[in-house]
C-alpha cells in the first residue's frame, strides 16, 4: 500500500521520513527509479 501511496502522493514520502528514517531508505530504493527524494 505504501508504494501506491507514493505514486498517488509523493508528498506523503516526507511524512513517512518524519515518521521513520528507516522507511525513507526503503521508499527511496523503491522510488529511486521514479523520484529519488532521499538524502
N, C-alpha and C positions, 0 to 999 in steps of 0.2 A: 504493500500500500504506500510505503514511503516513496518508492520510485515513481508511482503515479502522481503523488502529491508534488514531487519535484517538477515533473513535466507540466503539471497543471499550474503550479505556482512556485516558480524558482525562488520567490521571496521567502517562502517557508524555510528554505535552506538556512537562512540566517537564524531563524527561531530555533531550529534543531541545533545549530552550532552553540547557541547560548545555553541550550538545554544540556548538551553533552558534546565535548570536543571529539570524543572517540567516534561518535556518529558522523561528525563532519568528515573525518577521514574516509569512512565507509561511503558516504554520499559523494565525496569528491572523486573517489575512484570510479564510482558508477556514473557520475555526471561529468567525469573528466572529458568524455567524448562530446558532451553537449556544451557544458559551460563550466569550466574549472573555476569555481568560486572559493577555492581553499586559500591557505596562507599565500 
